Amino acid sequence: GLAAFQEQNPNGFWVHNLRLAYEPSEKIRATLILGNLTNREYFLRPALMEAPRNLGLRLDYEF
């Protein structure tokens, strides 16, 4: 169970994420989102592996 998992994995770790935004005008913004930069395999709960390295792009336009 969860208690046994926590006993077997007592050490913490770091997961690094990055978010960069660019605003070419007051109405437009582009955001690049990088998750899990080091591609670390980690679990917050037993048998529930978290996401590997991922990339997202968000575009916002204000009318």
N, C-alpha and C positions, 0 to 999 in steps of 0.2 A: 503494500500500500504506500501511501504518501509518506508516512513517517519513516518507513524503511528506505525509501528513495532518498529522502533528505539526509538520513544518517550515512548512506553510502556516497553521497555527493555533497559534502559539507562546505566546499570551497566556492567562493563567488567567482565571477568572471565579468568581463566588460564586453558589451556589444556596441559597436560604433555605427552611428547613422549620420548622414549629411544632408542638408537641405540648402540649396542655392536658389536665389530668386533674382530675376532681372525685370526691371520695369522700363521699357522703352518709351512709355508715355503714361499719363495719369490714368488711362482707361485700360491699359493692357499690362498683364504681368505673366511671365513664364516662370515656373518653378520646377527645378530638377530635384528629385528625391532619391537618395541612395540609401538603402537599408542593409544592415549587416555587412559593412564594408570588408571585413576580414573573412567573410563567408564561414563564420564559426558555427559548428554544429552544437546546438544546446537545447536543453529541455527545461521548461518551467514546471512541468508535471510529468510523471512517468508515462511513457508511450505517446507523448504529445510533442513531437519535434517542432521547433519553431522554424520560421521561414529562412531559406538560404539567402544569399545576396540577391537583392532585387533592385530594380530601377523603375522609377515612375516619372512621368512628365505631366504637369498640370498647367493648363492655359486658362487664364481668367480674362474676361472682357466685361467691362462695365458699360451698360447702355445709358 
